Amino acid sequence: MNMAYVMPQPAIALPPSITFDSIRLDTKPTASLECSQVQGIGESGYSDILVVFLNGLIAPQAFWLPIMALILRRLDSSDSGAAGSHGSRPQMLAYDRYGQGRTIDRDPSDEGKEEGYGHDTLNVAHDLHQLISQVTRDSESPKRIMFVANSIGCAVARLYAQNHPGTVAGMLLLDSIMANSDFVSIFPDPDGRGFDPGSLPQDVTPKMLRETRKKFREVFHPSVKNPEGLDRRNLATLLPDADKPSLDQGFGGRPPLVTVVGHDPEWFAKESLQSWMETPISISMNYTNPVWHRYNQGLSYHHVYNRRQQTHNERTHQIGPNMPDPNKTNPAGFANTNFTKHQPPKVVDFSAVKFTKGVTVDNVKYQKFDKPKTTQKKQK
């Protein structure tokens, strides 16, 4: 029996405005997608925005629920009266792709294909377009789409904006997948022709490289299958460059606002060492982090008005906070983000948010990581 893989979910109290639905796409009526929604309210402000949360490969939509609750709380606290009478809020949508999280149904288009190699990320983007068209069917005017994406969800967001111009107003890309990487060639091949051991940093050995390449090939290579049957083998062909193709046709003819957030390099290195892969810190700091940083820099070039990259203390690659501490304030959040004039949003301060162990963003740091830390190279 095929069952979707479900990550442990944090125990939180959700506001009643977050509802749960099973939606069958008109294009795939034999299968259901499990969704979480918040209906937009008001006649101005945020009411014409649709915020869509896009999952990575591991963390399902459940990990976005605390974020949705946080946004609702911030919007409610920013209004002088009840949100339903004086304020406005955006429509919000999170969902589990076919075969992921609470969505048990498999993608109908996978039938007849080799198990594990079914639909690809472009198919996901097309399904998402259909889903969005159905959940906004009753809207009087087109919604401005704001994607909040993590990991491979960032690739889906880019493909959506590329294939459906004029629809996306903004994208918040949280630790994007390196779509053009096989995650193995990041590291020098100690068994390759012309390899020079003397060129390695002093705390990196050929054995470390060999073991890391083996583990990354077994876990992260695009050919590795995943429970939802999402085929990643052509992802580098679909998105061969971080900064191209240009996303210059967003909602209203304006380029979409693109904000890129990367993990904190030191926390990432420590967490990678403590994980079951036991990636040495020197490997992460000399290879993984610099390559990922350069990729994020490329992503940040997609918006001509706001080219910025941020780093935060995310110990793991997934996003998943608990409810915020009600005794602390969050001075800059979605509540005071001005989307209506296409201005860059203010920094979202997550410092008031507590997180579960293992899915941690303890303190957000807004800093430039222009020169990744490396160690001295051996003298030949």
C-alpha positions as CSV (number, residue, x, y, z in Angstrom):
1,M,0.0,0.0,0.0
2,N,1.4,3.4,-1.0
3,M,1.4,5.8,1.9
4,A,2.6,9.4,1.9
5,Y,5.5,10.1,4.3
6,V,4.4,12.3,7.1
7,M,6.9,14.3,9.2
8,P,6.3,14.8,12.9
9,Q,4.0,17.8,13.3
10,P,4.3,20.4,16.1
11,A,1.4,20.6,18.5
12,I,-0.2,24.0,18.1
13,A,-3.5,25.7,18.5
14,L,-4.7,26.9,15.1
15,P,-7.1,29.8,14.6
16,P,-10.5,28.8,13.2
17,S,-9.9,30.9,10.1
18,I,-7.5,28.2,8.8
19,T,-9.6,25.6,7.2
20,F,-8.8,22.2,5.6
21,D,-10.1,21.0,2.3
22,S,-9.7,18.2,-0.2
23,I,-9.7,19.6,-3.7
24,R,-9.9,17.6,-7.0
25,L,-8.3,19.4,-9.9
26,D,-10.6,19.7,-12.9
27,T,-7.7,18.4,-15.0
28,K,-7.2,15.4,-12.6
29,P,-10.6,14.6,-11.2
30,T,-9.6,11.1,-9.9
31,A,-7.3,12.3,-7.2
32,S,-7.5,14.8,-4.3
33,L,-5.1,17.4,-3.0
34,E,-5.2,18.1,0.7
35,C,-5.1,21.9,1.3
36,S,-5.1,24.4,4.1
37,Q,-6.7,27.8,3.4
38,V,-7.4,31.2,4.8
39,Q,-10.0,33.3,3.0
40,G,-9.1,36.9,2.3
41,I,-11.2,39.6,3.7
42,G,-11.6,43.3,3.2
43,E,-12.0,45.5,0.1
44,S,-8.5,47.0,0.1
45,G,-5.1,46.5,1.6
46,Y,-4.1,42.8,1.5
47,S,-7.4,41.4,0.3
48,D,-6.3,41.1,-3.4
49,I,-3.2,39.0,-2.4
50,L,-2.9,35.3,-2.5
51,V,0.0,33.9,-0.4
52,V,0.9,30.4,-1.5
53,F,3.2,28.3,0.6
54,L,5.3,25.7,-1.3
55,N,6.8,22.7,0.4
56,G,10.2,21.1,0.0
57,L,10.6,17.4,-0.5
58,I,10.5,16.5,3.2
59,A,8.5,18.9,5.2
60,P,4.7,18.9,4.3
61,Q,2.2,21.7,4.5
62,A,1.8,21.1,8.2
63,F,5.0,23.0,8.8
64,W,3.5,26.1,7.2
65,L,0.6,26.2,9.6
66,P,2.4,28.0,12.4
67,I,3.6,30.6,9.9
68,M,0.0,31.1,8.7
69,A,-1.1,31.5,12.3
70,L,1.6,34.0,12.9
71,I,0.6,36.1,9.9
72,L,-3.0,36.1,11.1
73,R,-2.0,37.1,14.6
74,R,0.2,39.9,13.3
75,L,-2.5,41.2,11.1
76,D,-5.1,41.0,13.9
77,S,-2.8,42.9,16.3
78,S,-2.1,45.6,13.8
79,D,-5.8,46.4,13.3
80,S,-7.5,48.8,15.6
81,G,-10.6,46.7,15.6
82,A,-11.6,43.2,14.7
83,A,-10.0,41.9,11.5
84,G,-13.3,41.0,10.0
85,S,-14.8,44.5,10.3
86,H,-11.9,47.1,10.0
87,G,-8.9,45.2,8.7
88,S,-8.0,43.1,5.7
89,R,-6.0,40.0,5.2
90,P,-4.7,38.1,2.2
91,Q,-6.0,34.8,1.0
92,M,-3.6,32.0,2.0
93,L,-3.0,28.5,0.6
94,A,-0.8,25.6,1.6
95,Y,-1.1,22.1,0.2
96,D,0.6,18.7,0.0
97,R,1.5,17.6,-3.5
98,Y,0.4,14.2,-4.7
99,G,1.9,11.5,-2.5
100,Q,3.1,13.9,0.1
101,G,1.9,14.6,3.7
102,R,-1.8,14.3,4.1
103,T,-2.3,13.8,0.3
104,I,-2.5,10.1,0.0
105,D,-3.6,10.0,-3.6
106,R,-0.8,9.6,-6.2
107,D,-0.5,11.8,-9.3
108,P,-2.8,10.2,-11.9
109,S,-0.3,11.2,-14.6
110,D,2.3,8.8,-13.0
111,E,0.3,5.8,-14.1
112,G,2.3,3.6,-16.4
113,K,5.6,5.2,-15.5
114,E,8.5,3.7,-13.6
115,E,7.8,3.9,-9.9
116,G,9.5,6.8,-8.4
117,Y,10.0,8.6,-11.7
118,G,6.6,10.1,-12.4
119,H,5.8,13.8,-12.7
120,D,8.5,16.5,-12.7
121,T,8.6,20.0,-11.2
122,L,7.1,21.6,-14.4
123,N,4.1,19.3,-14.0
124,V,3.9,20.4,-10.4
125,A,3.9,24.0,-11.5
126,H,1.1,23.3,-14.0
127,D,-1.0,21.5,-11.3
128,L,-0.4,24.5,-9.0
129,H,-1.7,26.9,-11.7
130,Q,-4.8,24.8,-11.9
131,L,-5.2,24.6,-8.1
132,I,-4.8,28.4,-7.8
133,S,-7.4,29.0,-10.6
134,Q,-9.9,26.9,-8.7
135,V,-9.4,28.4,-5.3
136,T,-9.6,31.9,-6.7
137,R,-12.5,31.2,-9.0
138,D,-15.0,33.3,-7.1
139,S,-12.6,36.4,-6.9
140,E,-13.9,39.5,-8.7
141,S,-10.4,40.4,-9.9
142,P,-7.1,38.5,-10.4
143,K,-5.1,37.8,-7.3
144,R,-1.5,39.0,-6.9
145,I,0.4,35.8,-6.1
146,M,3.0,35.8,-3.4
147,F,5.0,32.6,-3.1
148,V,6.7,31.6,0.1
149,A,8.8,28.6,-0.8
150,N,11.3,26.3,0.7
151,S,13.8,24.0,-1.0
152,I,12.4,22.4,-4.2
153,G,9.4,24.6,-3.7
154,C,11.6,27.5,-4.8
155,A,12.1,25.7,-8.1
156,V,8.4,25.2,-8.5
157,A,7.8,29.0,-7.8
158,R,10.3,30.0,-10.5
159,L,8.9,27.6,-13.1
160,Y,5.4,28.9,-12.3
161,A,6.4,32.5,-12.8
162,Q,8.3,31.6,-16.0
163,N,5.4,29.7,-17.5
164,H,2.5,31.9,-16.3
165,P,3.7,35.5,-16.8
166,G,1.7,38.4,-15.4
167,T,0.6,36.5,-12.3
168,V,3.3,36.5,-9.6
169,A,3.8,39.7,-7.6
170,G,6.6,38.3,-5.3
171,M,8.6,35.4,-4.1
172,L,10.2,34.7,-0.8
173,L,12.7,31.9,-1.5
174,L,13.8,30.2,1.7
175,D,17.0,28.1,1.3
176,S,16.3,27.2,-2.3
177,I,17.3,23.9,-3.8
178,M,20.3,24.3,-6.1
179,A,18.3,23.3,-9.1
180,N,21.3,23.0,-11.5
181,S,23.4,20.9,-9.2
182,D,23.8,17.1,-8.9
183,F,25.0,17.7,-5.3
184,V,28.0,15.5,-5.9
185,S,30.2,17.5,-8.2
186,I,30.2,20.3,-5.5
187,F,33.1,18.4,-4.1
188,P,36.4,17.6,-5.9
189,D,36.7,14.0,-7.0
190,P,39.7,12.5,-5.2
191,D,39.8,9.7,-7.7
192,G,39.5,11.9,-10.8
193,R,42.2,12.5,-13.3
194,G,44.5,15.3,-12.4
195,F,43.4,15.5,-8.8
196,D,46.1,17.2,-6.6
197,P,45.8,16.3,-2.9
198,G,48.2,19.2,-2.2
199,S,45.5,21.7,-3.3
200,L,43.1,20.8,-0.5
201,P,42.5,22.9,2.6
202,Q,44.6,21.6,5.5
203,D,41.5,20.1,7.3
204,V,40.1,18.3,4.2
205,T,41.4,14.9,3.2
206,P,40.8,12.8,0.1
207,K,39.0,10.2,2.3
208,M,36.6,12.9,3.6
209,L,35.8,13.9,0.0
210,R,35.3,10.3,-1.1
211,E,32.9,9.6,1.8
212,T,31.0,12.8,1.4
213,R,30.5,12.3,-2.4
214,K,29.2,8.8,-1.7
215,K,26.7,9.9,0.9
216,F,25.5,12.9,-1.2
217,R,25.1,10.7,-4.2
218,E,22.9,8.2,-2.3
219,V,20.7,10.9,-0.7
220,F,20.6,14.1,-2.8
221,H,21.5,13.2,-6.4
222,P,18.6,14.0,-8.7
223,S,18.2,10.4,-9.7
224,V,17.4,9.4,-6.1
225,K,13.7,8.5,-5.8
226,N,11.4,10.1,-3.3
227,P,8.1,9.0,-1.7
228,E,5.9,11.3,-3.8
229,G,7.4,10.1,-7.1
230,L,8.6,13.6,-8.1
231,D,11.2,13.1,-10.8
232,R,14.1,15.5,-10.4
233,R,16.3,14.2,-13.1
234,N,15.5,16.9,-15.6
235,L,15.5,19.8,-13.0
236,A,18.9,21.1,-14.1
237,T,17.6,21.2,-17.7
238,L,14.5,23.1,-16.7
239,L,16.4,25.6,-14.6
240,P,20.1,25.5,-15.7
241,D,21.0,28.9,-14.2
242,A,20.2,30.6,-10.9
243,D,19.8,34.0,-12.5
244,K,18.0,33.0,-15.7
245,P,15.6,33.1,-17.3
246,S,14.8,36.6,-16.2
247,L,11.5,36.9,-14.4
248,D,10.6,40.3,-15.7
249,Q,6.9,39.8,-16.4
250,G,5.2,39.7,-13.0
251,F,1.8,40.9,-11.9
252,G,0.7,44.2,-13.6
253,G,3.7,44.0,-16.0
254,R,6.2,44.6,-13.2
255,P,9.0,42.3,-12.3
256,P,8.1,40.2,-9.2
257,L,9.7,41.1,-6.0
258,V,12.2,38.4,-5.2
259,T,13.7,38.0,-1.7
260,V,16.3,35.3,-1.1
261,V,17.0,33.9,2.3
262,G,19.8,31.4,2.9
263,H,20.8,29.3,5.9
264,D,23.4,30.5,8.4
265,P,26.6,28.8,7.3
266,E,28.0,28.1,10.7
267,W,24.8,26.6,12.1
268,F,24.3,24.6,8.9
269,A,27.8,23.2,9.2
270,K,27.3,22.2,12.8
271,E,23.9,20.6,12.1
272,S,25.3,18.7,9.1
273,L,28.0,17.3,11.3
274,Q,25.4,16.2,14.0
275,S,23.1,14.6,11.4
276,W,23.3,11.0,10.5
277,M,25.4,12.0,7.4
278,E,28.1,13.4,9.8
279,T,29.4,15.8,7.1
280,P,32.6,17.3,8.5
281,I,32.4,21.0,9.2
282,S,35.4,21.7,7.0
283,I,33.6,20.1,4.1
284,S,30.5,22.3,4.6
285,M,32.5,25.5,5.1
286,N,34.9,24.9,2.2
287,Y,32.5,23.5,-0.4
288,T,28.7,23.3,0.4
289,N,28.2,26.7,1.9
290,P,30.2,28.7,-0.7
291,V,28.5,27.0,-3.7
292,W,25.1,27.5,-2.1
293,H,25.9,31.1,-1.4
294,R,26.8,31.8,-5.0
295,Y,23.6,30.1,-6.2
296,N,21.6,32.4,-3.8
297,Q,23.4,35.4,-5.2
298,G,22.3,34.4,-8.7
299,L,18.7,34.0,-7.5
300,S,18.8,37.5,-6.0
301,Y,19.4,39.0,-9.4
302,H,15.8,38.2,-10.5
303,H,14.4,41.5,-9.1
304,V,15.9,44.7,-10.4
305,Y,14.5,46.8,-7.5
306,N,15.5,44.7,-4.5
307,R,18.6,42.5,-5.0
308,R,19.3,41.3,-1.6
309,Q,20.3,38.1,0.1
310,Q,19.8,37.3,3.8
311,T,21.1,34.6,6.0
312,H,19.5,33.2,9.1
313,N,20.2,30.6,11.8
314,E,18.5,27.7,10.2
315,R,20.1,24.6,11.6
316,T,18.4,22.4,9.0
317,H,17.2,22.9,5.5
318,Q,13.5,22.7,6.4
319,I,11.3,25.5,7.7
320,G,9.0,24.7,10.7
321,P,8.5,27.1,13.7
322,N,6.2,26.7,16.6
323,M,3.8,29.4,17.6
324,P,5.4,32.7,18.5
325,D,6.0,33.9,22.1
326,P,3.0,36.1,22.9
327,N,5.2,38.1,25.4
328,K,7.5,39.3,22.7
329,T,6.8,41.7,19.9
330,N,7.5,41.3,16.2
331,P,8.1,44.9,15.0
332,A,8.4,44.1,11.3
333,G,6.3,41.4,9.8
334,F,3.8,40.8,7.0
335,A,1.4,43.2,8.8
336,N,3.4,46.3,7.8
337,T,4.7,45.0,4.4
338,N,3.5,47.3,1.7
339,F,2.7,45.1,-1.3
340,T,0.2,47.5,-2.8
341,K,2.8,49.9,-4.2
342,H,5.2,47.2,-5.3
343,Q,7.7,48.3,-2.8
344,P,10.3,46.0,-1.2
345,P,8.9,44.5,2.0
346,K,10.3,45.3,5.3
347,V,12.4,42.7,7.0
348,V,10.4,39.9,8.6
349,D,11.7,39.5,12.1
350,F,11.4,35.9,13.3
351,S,13.3,36.6,16.6
352,A,10.0,36.3,18.6
353,V,9.4,32.8,17.3
354,K,10.3,29.6,19.1
355,F,11.2,26.5,17.2
356,T,11.3,22.8,17.7
357,K,14.6,21.1,18.2
358,G,15.9,19.9,14.9
359,V,13.8,22.4,12.9
360,T,15.4,25.5,14.2
361,V,15.7,29.2,13.2
362,D,16.8,30.4,16.6
363,N,17.8,34.0,15.7
364,V,17.5,35.5,12.4
365,K,20.6,37.3,11.2
366,Y,20.5,39.8,8.4
367,Q,24.1,39.9,7.2
368,K,26.1,39.6,4.1
369,F,28.0,36.3,3.6
370,D,30.2,37.8,0.9
371,K,33.3,35.9,1.9
372,P,32.5,32.4,3.0
373,K,34.9,31.1,5.6
374,T,37.6,28.8,4.3
375,T,40.7,27.3,5.8
376,Q,44.2,27.8,4.6
377,K,45.4,25.5,1.8
378,K,48.2,23.2,2.3
379,Q,51.6,24.4,1.1
380,K,52.8,22.3,-1.8
